[in-house]
Amino acid sequence: MGIEGNFKQISAPLLEIAKQDLYVLDLYLHAKEALETAALEYLPSYLKKKGIDCNLDAVIAEEEWRIGRLDIDSDWHAIHYLLTENTSSWEECQIPSIVVRKEENNRLLINAVMGGTSIEGTTGSFKDFGPVKYLVPSETQQISEALLQISEKEFANRYEEACILNPDVYRTLWDKEVDDYWYRFNCILEYYKIAIKETRGMLLYLGCFYGSDFMWEIQE
């Protein structure tokens, strides 16, 4: 156990609202509770009161709120390093590009775990570990296409190099074998593939949401 990394797909209409209204964002991050307590039923009147104009049918569609989140447990920082060669903390990560090709060795660097734009107001008291970050649908597509280009052999090479360099990441990199990280990588890859198939964006965030949200697991 430890600080957990989470991914959650989100429809474009709902993302536009969640970016600007922290109540809606919090409701979506606790979607299971929102449905069980009927909080979603009151969302239309809340949005009307706030003067938020939107495609209401798309925003409150129950199937969208039932999208499961992907939890990669405490491996988020190690996976981030293996994909980007970057050791920044969650709060400090300022990589300018979602996907870039490294000139020295033609290696793809993919900011799939800690990338995106921070949502204003989500650092500090909003969640235990902030900020919440987001990717728009075009960015999820760019990341998904890049992830598909990483072979198991290349991933293993990245892991071997990382063990030699001993980067300063959350939890020691070699706490787990390369196969464990490869499994996590494939979970992330499949989750992004679903996101682009459904033309969704992505929320990236830290923290424990057991029991308050729906879960997604890779289909073996």
N, CA, C and O of each residue as an XYZ file, in Angstrom:
880
protein
N       0.839     -1.193      0.000
C       0.000      0.000      0.000
C       0.877      1.248      0.000
O       2.058      1.187      0.341
N       0.297      2.363     -0.380
C       1.009      3.627     -0.420
C       0.165      4.639     -1.163
O      -1.052      4.488     -1.263
N       0.807      5.665     -1.682
C       0.103      6.649     -2.489
C      -0.206      6.036     -3.847
O       0.698      5.579     -4.546
N      -1.472      6.025     -4.219
C      -1.899      5.317     -5.425
C      -2.105      6.255     -6.599
O      -2.621      7.362     -6.447
N      -1.694      5.794     -7.771
C      -1.896      6.546     -9.004
C      -3.157      6.080     -9.708
O      -3.403      4.880     -9.828
N      -3.954      7.035    -10.172
C      -5.239      6.715    -10.794
C      -5.393      7.373    -12.153
O      -4.912      8.479    -12.400
N      -6.090      6.643    -13.033
C      -6.520      7.170    -14.322
C      -8.038      7.035    -14.371
O      -8.584      6.026    -13.924
N      -8.714      8.030    -14.904
C     -10.153      7.880    -15.114
C     -10.556      8.578    -16.406
O     -10.372      9.784    -16.565
N     -11.113      7.787    -17.328
C     -11.621      8.349    -18.567
C     -12.795      9.273    -18.260
O     -13.541      9.063    -17.303
N     -12.941     10.301    -19.096
C     -14.036     11.248    -18.890
C     -14.480     11.786    -20.248
O     -13.651     12.101    -21.102
N     -15.785     11.889    -20.435
C     -16.314     12.403    -21.694
C     -15.933     13.871    -21.849
O     -15.740     14.580    -20.862
N     -15.829     14.314    -23.091
C     -15.439     15.700    -23.356
C     -16.409     16.718    -22.749
O     -15.955     17.703    -22.167
N     -17.750     16.514    -22.864
C     -18.672     17.489    -22.257
C     -18.525     17.577    -20.741
O     -18.556     18.670    -20.174
N     -18.366     16.433    -20.087
C     -18.227     16.436    -18.634
C     -16.887     17.014    -18.213
O     -16.801     17.696    -17.192
N     -15.835     16.748    -18.990
C     -14.521     17.297    -18.676
C     -14.549     18.817    -18.684
O     -13.945     19.455    -17.822
N     -15.241     19.397    -19.644
C     -15.308     20.855    -19.729
C     -15.893     21.461    -18.459
O     -15.466     22.530    -18.022
N     -16.864     20.783    -17.872
C     -17.477     21.287    -16.630
C     -16.587     20.993    -15.436
O     -16.395     21.855    -14.578
N     -16.039     19.779    -15.371
C     -15.206     19.384    -14.225
C     -13.963     20.258    -14.111
O     -13.464     20.468    -13.005
N     -13.451     20.774    -15.231
C     -12.277     21.645    -15.214
C     -12.556     22.956    -14.491
O     -11.650     23.557    -13.913
N     -13.799     23.394    -14.525
C     -14.131     24.708    -13.982
C     -14.950     24.654    -12.695
O     -15.134     25.681    -12.041
N     -15.436     23.490    -12.327
C     -16.259     23.382    -11.127
C     -15.794     22.196    -10.281
O     -15.965     21.043    -10.675
N     -15.212     22.481     -9.127
C     -14.626     21.426     -8.297
C     -15.677     20.525     -7.669
O     -15.382     19.373     -7.350
N     -16.890     21.017     -7.487
C     -17.948     20.151     -6.951
C     -18.250     19.029     -7.940
O     -18.359     17.864     -7.558
N     -18.382     19.389     -9.204
C     -18.652     18.379    -10.234
C     -17.473     17.417    -10.360
O     -17.668     16.209    -10.499
N     -16.262     17.942    -10.312
C     -15.072     17.090    -10.376
C     -15.058     16.099     -9.216
O     -14.825     14.908     -9.421
N     -15.302     16.578     -8.018
C     -15.295     15.706     -6.850
C     -16.396     14.658     -6.947
O     -16.203     13.502     -6.569
N     -17.540     15.069     -7.453
C     -18.650     14.135     -7.629
C     -18.253     13.017     -8.585
O     -18.572     11.850     -8.358
N     -17.553     13.386     -9.661
C     -17.166     12.390    -10.657
C     -16.083     11.459    -10.134
O     -16.076     10.274    -10.468
N     -15.177     11.969     -9.329
C     -14.136     11.119     -8.749
C     -14.714     10.142     -7.728
O     -14.073      9.148     -7.385
N     -15.920     10.423     -7.243
C     -16.630      9.531     -6.322
C     -17.948      9.096     -6.981
O     -19.016      9.155     -6.372
N     -17.839      8.661     -8.233
C     -19.027      8.403     -9.049
C     -19.941      7.337     -8.461
O     -21.164      7.457     -8.539
N     -19.366      6.304     -7.877
C     -20.191      5.239     -7.299
C     -21.049      5.785     -6.171
O     -22.239      5.483     -6.084
N     -20.444      6.589     -5.309
C     -21.195      7.218     -4.225
C     -22.252      8.165     -4.778
O     -23.362      8.247     -4.251
N     -21.900      8.882     -5.849
C     -22.841      9.833     -6.444
C     -24.100      9.131     -6.942
O     -25.205      9.655     -6.798
N     -23.936      7.948     -7.525
C     -25.083      7.190     -8.007
C     -25.858      6.549     -6.858
O     -27.089      6.529     -6.865
N     -25.135      6.032     -5.880
C     -25.790      5.353     -4.759
C     -26.575      6.312     -3.868
O     -27.578      5.924     -3.269
N     -26.126      7.551     -3.780
C     -26.788      8.537     -2.922
C     -27.731      9.450     -3.710
O     -28.305     10.383     -3.148
N     -27.888      9.187     -4.987
C     -28.770      9.961     -5.857
C     -28.303     11.398     -6.050
O     -29.087     12.256     -6.454
N     -27.027     11.666     -5.763
C     -26.506     13.030     -5.944
C     -26.558     13.451     -7.405
O     -26.695     14.636     -7.711
N     -26.449     12.475     -8.312
C     -26.465     12.794     -9.733
C     -27.807     13.374    -10.159
O     -27.880     14.161    -11.103
N     -28.883     12.977     -9.450
C     -30.214     13.473     -9.793
C     -30.327     14.985     -9.590
O     -31.113     15.650    -10.265
N     -29.553     15.510     -8.677
C     -29.621     16.932     -8.368
C     -28.625     17.764     -9.192
O     -28.594     18.990     -9.086
N     -27.821     17.091    -10.005
C     -26.813     17.804    -10.776
C     -27.416     18.798    -11.772
O     -26.893     19.905    -11.898
N     -28.505     18.446    -12.491
C     -29.074     19.432    -13.415
C     -29.471     20.744    -12.741
O     -29.190     21.818    -13.273
N     -30.117     20.673    -11.587
C     -30.523     21.900    -10.897
C     -29.297     22.665    -10.401
O     -29.294     23.896    -10.391
N     -28.252     21.936     -9.988
C     -27.018     22.591     -9.544
C     -26.369     23.352    -10.696
O     -25.956     24.500    -10.537
N     -26.284     22.708    -11.850
C     -25.662     23.349    -13.005
C     -26.471     24.570    -13.452
O     -25.903     25.586    -13.853
N     -27.794     24.460    -13.379
C     -28.650     25.589    -13.746
C     -28.433     26.754    -12.800
O     -28.335     27.904    -13.228
N     -28.358     26.450    -11.500
C     -28.149     27.490    -10.499
C     -26.797     28.179    -10.694
O     -26.666     29.383    -10.471
N     -25.788     27.395    -11.116
C     -24.451     27.947    -11.333
C     -24.327     28.660    -12.686
O     -23.314     29.297    -12.973
N     -25.362     28.542    -13.500
C     -25.319     29.176    -14.815
C     -24.418     28.482    -15.799
O     -23.903     29.111    -16.723
N     -24.217     27.175    -15.614
C     -23.350     26.412    -16.509
C     -24.179     25.820    -17.638
O     -25.047     24.979    -17.404
N     -23.914     26.253    -18.845
C     -24.631     25.787    -20.025
C     -23.911     24.583    -20.606
O     -22.701     24.634    -20.823
N     -24.632     23.502    -20.860
C     -23.986     22.283    -21.359
C     -25.016     21.371    -22.004
O     -26.222     21.599    -21.914
N     -24.510     20.336    -22.655
C     -25.359     19.269    -23.177
C     -25.711     18.377    -21.992
O     -24.965     17.457    -21.655
N     -26.841     18.649    -21.367
C     -27.187     17.992    -20.110
C     -27.299     16.479    -20.260
O     -26.859     15.739    -19.381
N     -27.874     16.017    -21.347
C     -28.020     14.571    -21.545
C     -26.657     13.877    -21.553
O     -26.502     12.790    -20.996
N     -25.685     14.507    -22.181
C     -24.346     13.923    -22.247
C     -23.655     13.969    -20.890
O     -22.905     13.057    -20.541
N     -23.905     15.025    -20.129
C     -23.217     15.209    -18.852
C     -23.728     14.261    -17.779
O     -22.942     13.787    -16.959
N     -25.017     13.975    -17.763
C     -25.574     13.139    -16.683
C     -25.841     11.704    -17.135
O     -26.453     10.933    -16.396
N     -25.394     11.335    -18.329
C     -25.597      9.961    -18.810
C     -24.986      8.967    -17.824
O     -23.786      9.017    -17.554
N     -25.804      8.070    -17.288
C     -25.344      7.179    -16.223
C     -24.206      6.281    -16.667
O     -23.320      5.976    -15.868
N     -24.207      5.849    -17.927
C     -23.128      4.956    -18.385
C     -21.775      5.652    -18.341
O     -20.746      5.004    -18.155
N     -21.775      6.976    -18.511
C     -20.519      7.718    -18.422
C     -20.015      7.768    -16.981
O     -18.807      7.732    -16.744
N     -20.919      7.849    -16.033
C     -20.530      7.912    -14.628
C     -20.107      6.548    -14.097
O     -19.481      6.457    -13.041
N     -20.444      5.499    -14.821
C     -20.063      4.142    -14.404
C     -18.720      3.703    -14.979
O     -18.312      2.559    -14.779
N     -18.040      4.575    -15.675
C     -16.707      4.244    -16.209
C     -15.771      3.928    -15.044
O     -15.650      4.721    -14.110
N     -15.121      2.793    -15.098
C     -14.213      2.408    -14.021
C     -12.878      3.123    -14.116
O     -12.385      3.391    -15.212
N     -12.302      3.427    -12.982
C     -10.969      4.042    -12.966
C      -9.910      2.940    -12.926
O     -10.152      1.842    -12.426
N      -8.753      3.254    -13.455
C      -7.606      2.354    -13.396
C      -6.697      2.797    -12.259
O      -6.228      3.936    -12.241
N      -6.450      1.912    -11.325
C      -5.577      2.173    -10.179
C      -4.292      1.372    -10.385
O      -4.328      0.144    -10.464
N      -3.150      2.073    -10.471
C      -1.876      1.366    -10.647
C      -1.064      1.352     -9.345
O       0.154      1.169     -9.356
N      -1.761      1.548     -8.241
C      -1.178      1.451     -6.912
C       0.030      2.402     -6.804
O      -0.011      3.514     -7.331
N       1.082      1.974     -6.136
C       2.225      2.857     -5.889
C       3.280      2.794     -6.995
O       4.390      3.296     -6.817
N       2.946      2.186     -8.127
C       3.901      2.066     -9.231
C       3.924      3.296    -10.140
O       4.702      3.343    -11.093
N       3.093      4.277     -9.860
C       2.925      5.407    -10.776
C       4.224      6.160    -11.067
O       4.473      6.546    -12.210
N       5.059      6.372    -10.032
C       6.270      7.164    -10.255
C       7.312      6.354    -11.034
O       8.004      6.892    -11.899
N       7.417      5.063    -10.722
C       8.355      4.202    -11.449
C       7.963      4.100    -12.920
O       8.821      4.210    -13.796
N       6.677      3.891    -13.201
C       6.213      3.808    -14.583
C       6.452      5.135    -15.298
O       6.875      5.166    -16.454
N       6.176      6.222    -14.595
C       6.424      7.549    -15.182
C       7.893      7.686    -15.590
O       8.194      8.181    -16.676
N       8.798      7.252    -14.724
C      10.217      7.345    -15.054
C      10.558      6.451    -16.246
O      11.287      6.874    -17.144
N      10.046      5.235    -16.264
C      10.357      4.315    -17.359
C       9.869      4.853    -18.703
O      10.435      4.535    -19.749
N       8.820      5.664    -18.667
C       8.274      6.216    -19.907
C       8.889      7.561    -20.293
O       8.897      7.926    -21.469
N       9.406      8.300    -19.300
C       9.840      9.669    -19.586
C      11.289      9.966    -19.214
O      11.841     10.971    -19.661
N      11.916      9.112    -18.404
C      13.260      9.357    -17.869
C      13.270     10.615    -16.994
O      14.287     11.301    -16.886
N      12.133     10.901    -16.377
C      11.969     12.104    -15.566
C      11.651     11.700    -14.126
O      10.848     10.796    -13.895
N      12.285     12.375    -13.157
C      12.089     12.021    -11.745
C      11.313     13.078    -10.965
O      11.278     13.033     -9.736
N      10.696     14.021    -11.658
C       9.948     15.074    -10.974
C       8.858     14.489    -10.077
O       8.332     13.407    -10.338
N       8.535     15.218     -9.028
C       7.406     14.836     -8.186
C       6.110     15.134     -8.932
O       6.117     15.822     -9.953
N       5.002     14.613     -8.419
C       3.699     14.847     -9.051
C       3.414     16.352     -9.158
O       2.997     16.846    -10.206
N       3.647     17.059     -8.066
C       3.343     18.490     -8.034
C       4.246     19.292     -8.953
O       3.820     20.299     -9.518
N       5.493     18.854     -9.108
C       6.483     19.651     -9.832
C       6.627     19.276    -11.300
O       7.318     19.970    -12.047
N       5.995     18.206    -11.722
C       6.188     17.729    -13.095
C       5.706     18.779    -14.100
O       4.523     19.119    -14.137
N       6.626     19.281    -14.903
C       6.321     20.335    -15.866
C       6.835     19.977    -17.262
O       7.270     20.860    -18.001
N       6.792     18.716    -17.624
C       7.239     18.315    -18.961
C       6.340     18.983    -19.992
O       5.123     18.806    -19.951
N       6.922     19.753    -20.923
C       6.093     20.549    -21.835
C       5.323     19.746    -22.877
O       4.282     20.195    -23.357
N       5.823     18.568    -23.230
C       5.192     17.783    -24.292
C       4.581     16.505    -23.730
O       5.116     15.901    -22.801
N       3.464     16.108    -24.302
C       2.852     14.829    -23.938
C       3.688     13.685    -24.508
O       3.941     12.689    -23.831
N       4.110     13.841    -25.755
C       4.949     12.841    -26.424
C       6.068     13.566    -27.163
O       5.822     14.535    -27.882
N       7.288     13.094    -26.983
C       8.430     13.679    -27.693
C       9.416     12.556    -28.012
O       9.464     11.547    -27.309
N      10.194     12.733    -29.067
C      11.205     11.729    -29.420
C      12.583     12.254    -29.021
O      12.987     13.339    -29.439
N      13.292     11.484    -28.219
C      14.610     11.873    -27.736
C      15.624     11.774    -28.877
O      15.748     10.734    -29.524
N      16.337     12.859    -29.111
C      17.238     12.912    -30.259
C      18.419     11.953    -30.122
O      18.846     11.353    -31.109
N      18.948     11.804    -28.907
C      20.172     11.020    -28.726
C      20.020      9.562    -29.178
O      20.927      8.999    -29.791
N      18.880      8.964    -28.876
C      18.713      7.539    -29.204
C      17.385      7.234    -29.896
O      16.988      6.075    -30.009
N      16.708      8.278    -30.355
C      15.434      8.114    -31.077
C      14.375      7.417    -30.211
O      13.492      6.740    -30.737
N      14.464      7.580    -28.901
C      13.528      6.929    -27.980
C      12.323      7.825    -27.708
O      12.463      9.027    -27.478
N      11.148      7.222    -27.737
C       9.931      7.965    -27.418
C       9.841      8.194    -25.916
O      10.036      7.271    -25.126
N       9.543      9.428    -25.529
C       9.271      9.770    -24.145
C       7.790     10.135    -24.069
O       7.330     11.045    -24.757
N       7.053      9.418    -23.229
C       5.592      9.524    -23.226
C       5.102      9.892    -21.832
O       5.239      9.110    -20.892
N       4.535     11.074    -21.704
C       4.080     11.564    -20.404
C       2.641     11.108    -20.145
O       1.720     11.921    -20.074
N       2.471      9.800    -20.006
C       1.135      9.210    -19.901
C       0.612      9.137    -18.478
O      -0.590      8.970    -18.272
N       1.494      9.258    -17.489
C       1.102      9.044    -16.093
C       0.933     10.347    -15.329
O      -0.009     10.500    -14.552
N       1.848     11.288    -15.552
C       1.822     12.549    -14.802
C       1.653     13.751    -15.714
O       1.889     14.887    -15.304
N       1.241     13.496    -16.962
C       1.113     14.571    -17.930
C      -0.193     15.328    -17.812
O      -0.962     15.146    -16.868
N      -0.423     16.181    -18.796
C      -1.659     16.930    -18.820
C      -1.584     18.266    -18.106
O      -0.521     18.694    -17.657
N      -2.735     18.913    -18.011
C      -2.864     20.239    -17.412
C      -3.462     20.122    -16.023
O      -4.442     19.404    -15.825
N      -2.880     20.820    -15.062
C      -3.412     20.795    -13.697
C      -4.712     21.587    -13.620
O      -4.834     22.660    -14.211
N      -5.673     21.049    -12.891
C      -6.939     21.746    -12.686
C      -6.781     22.711    -11.521
O      -6.413     22.314    -10.415
N      -7.060     23.963    -11.777
C      -6.883     25.001    -10.762
C      -7.731     24.699     -9.530
O      -8.906     24.348     -9.638
N      -7.117     24.843     -8.364
C      -7.835     24.639     -7.112
C      -7.739     23.234     -6.557
O      -8.298     22.949     -5.498
N      -7.029     22.334     -7.265
C      -6.955     20.943     -6.796
C      -5.654     20.625     -6.072
O      -5.381     19.462     -5.776
N      -4.865     21.622     -5.789
C      -3.679     21.437     -4.968
C      -4.002     21.839     -3.539
O      -4.581     22.898     -3.300
N      -3.625     20.990     -2.590
C      -3.868     21.340     -1.193
C      -5.070     20.648     -0.617
O      -5.098     19.420     -0.539
N      -6.072     21.409     -0.209
C      -7.181     20.851      0.561
C      -8.182     20.061     -0.280
O      -8.994     19.326      0.282
N      -8.151     20.191     -1.615
C      -9.136     19.482     -2.434
C      -8.993     17.976     -2.297
O      -9.981     17.265     -2.110
N      -7.757     17.491     -2.389
C      -7.459     16.071     -2.211
C      -6.192     15.946     -1.376
O      -5.450     16.911     -1.194
N      -5.964     14.745     -0.876
C      -4.763     14.515     -0.068
C      -3.499     14.804     -0.861
O      -2.531     15.344     -0.327
N      -3.515     14.442     -2.138
C      -2.331     14.615     -2.979
C      -2.763     15.276     -4.290
O      -3.486     14.672     -5.082
N      -2.331     16.486     -4.513
C      -2.751     17.194     -5.717
C      -1.560     17.498     -6.592
O      -0.420     17.192     -6.245
N      -1.834     18.100     -7.721
C      -3.146     18.444     -8.269
C      -3.752     17.327     -9.113
O      -3.066     16.377     -9.490
N      -5.037     17.453     -9.403
C      -5.680     16.586    -10.395
C      -5.324     17.159    -11.766
O      -5.410     18.367    -11.984
N      -4.924     16.282    -12.683
C      -4.542     16.719    -14.025
C      -5.492     16.116    -15.050
O      -6.165     15.120    -14.783
N      -5.537     16.739    -16.234
C      -6.436     16.220    -17.268
C      -5.767     16.233    -18.638
O      -4.861     17.020    -18.909
N      -6.245     15.336    -19.483
C      -5.869     15.268    -20.888
C      -7.142     15.378    -21.714
O      -8.144     14.740    -21.390
N      -7.120     16.168    -22.765
C      -8.267     16.245    -23.664
C      -8.202     15.040    -24.608
O      -7.152     14.408    -24.723
N      -9.316     14.711    -25.288
C      -9.336     13.515    -26.145
C      -8.200     13.441    -27.161
O      -7.664     12.358    -27.394
N      -7.820     14.557    -27.769
C      -6.721     14.513    -28.748
C      -5.406     14.126    -28.092
O      -4.561     13.497    -28.729
N      -5.219     14.492    -26.830
C      -3.997     14.125    -26.117
C      -4.011     12.650    -25.722
O      -2.972     11.992    -25.760
N      -5.175     12.125    -25.343
C      -5.244     10.688    -25.040
C      -4.940      9.872    -26.293
O      -4.318      8.813    -26.212
N      -5.376     10.361    -27.443
C      -5.081      9.651    -28.693
C      -3.592      9.681    -28.992
O      -3.018      8.669    -29.394
N      -2.965     10.830    -28.799
C      -1.533     10.945    -29.056
C      -0.740     10.011    -28.152
O       0.209      9.367    -28.599
N      -1.121      9.938    -26.896
C      -0.432      9.065    -25.947
C      -0.648      7.603    -26.308
O       0.297      6.813    -26.304
N      -1.885      7.241    -26.617
C      -2.191      5.848    -26.956
C      -1.380      5.381    -28.154
O      -0.835      4.277    -28.142
N      -1.297      6.199    -29.173
C      -0.543      5.832    -30.375
C       0.944      5.668    -30.068
O       1.613      4.813    -30.647
N       1.452      6.486    -29.161
C       2.861      6.380    -28.790
C       3.129      5.132    -27.957
O       4.138      4.457    -28.159
N       2.240      4.823    -27.028
C       2.411      3.635    -26.186
C       2.462      2.361    -27.016
O       3.190      1.425    -26.685
N       1.690      2.331    -28.092
C       1.657      1.160    -28.956
C       3.005      0.872    -29.609
O       3.245     -0.243    -30.070
N       3.876      1.857    -29.651
C       5.168      1.697    -30.310
C       6.251      1.112    -29.398
O       7.363      0.839    -29.849
N       5.927      0.920    -28.123
C       6.924      0.374    -27.191
C       6.768     -1.142    -27.105
O       5.722     -1.646    -26.697
N       7.803     -1.850    -27.487
C       7.789     -3.312    -27.436
C       8.187     -3.792    -26.044
O       8.720     -3.032    -25.236
N       7.919     -5.058    -25.787
C       8.316     -5.636    -24.498
C       9.834     -5.598    -24.336
O      10.334     -5.364    -23.235
N      10.574     -5.828    -25.431
C      12.031     -5.795    -25.367
C      12.538     -4.394    -25.016
O      13.422     -4.242    -24.173
N      11.979     -3.382    -25.663
C      12.414     -2.022    -25.357
C      12.079     -1.654    -23.914
O      12.872     -1.009    -23.228
N      10.902     -2.070    -23.465
C      10.513     -1.771    -22.086
C      11.491     -2.413    -21.113
O      11.884     -1.796    -20.123
N      11.885     -3.658    -21.394
C      12.852     -4.345    -20.532
C      14.202     -3.628    -20.536
O      14.872     -3.552    -19.507
N      14.595     -3.105    -21.692
C      15.847     -2.342    -21.768
C      15.774     -1.090    -20.910
O      16.739     -0.732    -20.234
N      14.634     -0.433    -20.940
C      14.448      0.770    -20.124
C      14.564      0.418    -18.633
O      15.167      1.153    -17.850
N      13.982     -0.701    -18.273
C      14.026     -1.130    -16.871
C      15.467     -1.434    -16.445
O      15.895     -1.015    -15.370
N      16.201     -2.146    -17.268
C      17.590     -2.489    -16.945
C      18.443     -1.230    -16.797
O      19.251     -1.130    -15.873
N      18.266     -0.279    -17.696
C      19.011      0.974    -17.611
C      18.648      1.735    -16.341
O      19.511      2.308    -15.677
N      17.357      1.731    -16.014
C      16.899      2.448    -14.824
C      17.485      1.849    -13.550
O      17.849      2.581    -12.630
N      17.576      0.544    -13.495
C      18.146     -0.107    -12.307
C      19.615      0.276    -12.129
O      20.098      0.390    -11.002
N      20.311      0.471    -13.225
C      21.721      0.890    -13.152
C      21.822      2.339    -12.680
O      22.676      2.674    -11.860
N      20.939      3.196    -13.206
C      20.981      4.621    -12.876
C      20.417      4.918    -11.480
O      20.748      5.937    -10.874
N      19.570      4.023    -10.983
C      18.983      4.166     -9.650
C      18.329      5.539     -9.447
O      18.766      6.311     -8.593
N      17.296      5.843    -10.218
C      16.649      7.153    -10.111
C      15.915      7.306     -8.779
O      15.521      6.320     -8.157
N      15.741      8.535     -8.361
C      15.049      8.841     -7.110
C      13.544      8.922     -7.382
O      13.005      9.994     -7.656
N      12.872      7.751     -7.300
C      11.432      7.703     -7.531
C      10.727      7.194     -6.287
O      11.346      6.604     -5.401
N       9.414      7.434     -6.233
C       8.614      6.964     -5.113
C       8.611      5.438     -5.106
O       8.217      4.805     -6.085
N       9.048      4.864     -4.005
C       9.290      3.429     -3.883
C      10.498      3.059     -4.752
O      10.658      3.606     -5.843
N      11.313      2.175     -4.302
C      12.516      1.779     -5.049
C      12.131      1.044     -6.319
O      11.272      0.162     -6.300
N      12.772      1.411     -7.429
C      12.385      0.872     -8.726
C      12.433     -0.647     -8.754
O      11.544     -1.287     -9.317
N      13.475     -1.235     -8.144
C      13.595     -2.694     -8.233
C      12.866     -3.408     -7.087
O      13.151     -4.572     -6.803
N      11.940     -2.727     -6.439
C      11.046     -3.409     -5.497
C      10.247     -4.487     -6.214
O       9.804     -5.460     -5.605
N      10.069     -4.294     -7.538
C       9.308     -5.242     -8.346
C      10.121     -5.655     -9.561
O      11.054     -4.966     -9.974
N       9.743     -6.800    -10.122
C      10.419     -7.296    -11.312
C       9.889     -6.569    -12.549
O       8.833     -5.937    -12.506
N      10.632     -6.667    -13.643
C      10.223     -6.001    -14.866
C       8.866     -6.501    -15.345
O       8.096     -5.729    -15.917
N       8.556     -7.784    -15.123
C       7.262     -8.322    -15.547
C       6.107     -7.621    -14.855
O       5.047     -7.427    -15.450
N       6.308     -7.239    -13.595
C       5.259     -6.529    -12.872
C       4.993     -5.170    -13.502
O       3.840     -4.771    -13.664
N       6.060     -4.460    -13.857
C       5.898     -3.155    -14.487
C       5.337     -3.291    -15.905
O       4.565     -2.445    -16.354
N       5.724     -4.348    -16.600
C       5.191     -4.584    -17.941
C       3.692     -4.819    -17.884
O       2.956     -4.373    -18.764
N       3.238     -5.517    -16.853
C       1.797     -5.722    -16.678
C       1.104     -4.379    -16.458
O       0.071     -4.110    -17.072
N       1.657     -3.541    -15.594
C       1.083     -2.214    -15.345
C       1.043     -1.412    -16.644
O       0.052     -0.748    -16.946
N       2.132     -1.484    -17.404
C       2.193     -0.763    -18.672
C       1.058     -1.185    -19.587
O       0.414     -0.338    -20.205
N       0.804     -2.482    -19.680
C      -0.251     -2.975    -20.564
C      -1.638     -2.586    -20.070
O      -2.542     -2.369    -20.876
N      -1.813     -2.496    -18.765
C      -3.085     -1.984    -18.226
C      -3.300     -0.547    -18.689
O      -4.388     -0.187    -19.137
N      -2.261      0.265    -18.578
C      -2.352      1.668    -18.998
C      -2.630      1.760    -20.494
O      -3.478      2.537    -20.932
N      -1.906      0.958    -21.271
C      -2.088      0.945    -22.722
C      -3.533      0.610    -23.089
O      -4.148      1.314    -23.890
N      -4.077     -0.461    -22.508
C      -5.446     -0.872    -22.822
C      -6.451      0.187    -22.397
O      -7.444      0.418    -23.087
N      -6.198      0.830    -21.266
C      -7.119      1.841    -20.770
C      -7.142      3.053    -21.706
O      -8.202      3.619    -21.972
N      -5.976      3.442    -22.197
C      -5.911      4.542    -23.159
C      -6.580      4.158    -24.477
O      -7.231      4.995    -25.101
N      -6.432      2.919    -24.904
C      -7.048      2.469    -26.149
C      -8.563      2.574    -26.071
O      -9.215      2.958    -27.041
N      -9.119      2.233    -24.922
C     -10.567      2.364    -24.733
C     -10.974      3.828    -24.773
O     -12.006      4.179    -25.346
N     -10.161      4.678    -24.162
C     -10.469      6.107    -24.121
C     -10.567      6.696    -25.529
O     -11.489      7.460    -25.815
N      -9.619      6.345    -26.414
C      -9.678      6.938    -27.753
C     -10.802      6.313    -28.581
O     -11.366      6.970    -29.457
N     -11.128      5.052    -28.309
C     -12.247      4.422    -29.016
C     -13.544      5.149    -28.702
O     -14.412      5.282    -29.565
N     -13.676      5.624    -27.460
C     -14.888      6.317    -27.016
C     -14.746      7.843    -27.100
O     -15.641      8.568    -26.667
N     -13.639      8.330    -27.647
C     -13.356      9.773    -27.774
C     -13.446     10.470    -26.417
O     -14.133     11.481    -26.274
N     -12.756      9.927    -25.438
C     -12.770     10.495    -24.092
C     -11.427     11.138    -23.751
O     -10.388     10.818    -24.328
N     -11.494     12.046    -22.802
C     -10.289     12.589    -22.202
C      -9.892     11.721    -21.023
O     -10.400     10.613    -20.852
N      -8.973     12.240    -20.204
C      -8.477     11.456    -19.071
C      -8.198     12.364    -17.885
O      -7.688     13.474    -18.038
N      -8.543     11.870    -16.695
C      -8.141     12.511    -15.446
C      -7.011     11.685    -14.846
O      -7.079     10.456    -14.841
N      -5.978     12.344    -14.344
C      -4.836     11.702    -13.703
C      -4.723     12.266    -12.297
O      -4.682     13.484    -12.122
N      -4.672     11.387    -11.279
C      -4.676     11.891     -9.912
C      -4.164     10.840     -8.943
O      -4.112      9.652     -9.259
N      -3.790     11.298     -7.764
C      -3.286     10.428     -6.706
C      -4.313     10.298     -5.588
O      -5.135     11.191     -5.380
N      -4.258      9.186     -4.875
C      -5.109      9.026     -3.699
C      -5.891      7.735     -3.721
O      -5.923      7.023     -4.725
N      -6.522      7.443     -2.596
C      -7.285      6.204     -2.411
C      -8.774      6.487     -2.582
O      -9.323      7.380     -1.936
N      -9.424      5.718     -3.456
C     -10.840      5.930     -3.725
C     -11.630      4.627     -3.598
O     -12.678      4.475     -4.226
N     -11.139      3.698     -2.799
C     -11.816      2.420     -2.628
C     -13.240      2.631     -2.121
O     -13.471      3.373     -1.165
N     -14.171      1.979     -2.767
C     -15.561      2.019     -2.327
C     -16.327      3.236     -2.792
O     -17.554      3.261     -2.699
N     -15.635      4.249     -3.290
C     -16.325      5.473     -3.698
C     -16.406      5.621     -5.210
O     -17.039      6.547     -5.716
N     -15.765      4.709     -5.925
C     -15.732      4.808     -7.376
C     -15.714      3.403     -7.971
O     -15.407      2.425     -7.290
N     -16.046      3.329     -9.244
C     -16.017      2.055     -9.961
C     -14.587      1.751    -10.395
O     -13.808      2.658    -10.689
N     -14.257      0.476    -10.429
C     -12.904      0.042    -10.776
C     -12.885     -0.582    -12.159
O     -13.882     -1.147    -12.611
N     -11.737     -0.477    -12.832
C     -11.519     -1.136    -14.114
C     -10.311     -2.032    -13.988
O      -9.314     -1.668    -13.365
N     -10.405     -3.215    -14.585
C      -9.278     -4.128    -14.616
C      -9.096     -4.652    -16.029
O     -10.072     -4.826    -16.759
N      -7.862     -4.902    -16.415
C      -7.571     -5.416    -17.745
C      -8.208     -6.783    -17.924
O      -8.212     -7.605    -17.008
N      -8.747     -7.016    -19.118
C      -9.365     -8.294    -19.427
C      -8.293     -9.252    -19.947
O      -7.694     -9.028    -20.999
N      -8.068    -10.316    -19.190
C      -7.013    -11.280    -19.577
C      -7.448    -12.080    -20.813
O      -6.702    -12.936    -21.289
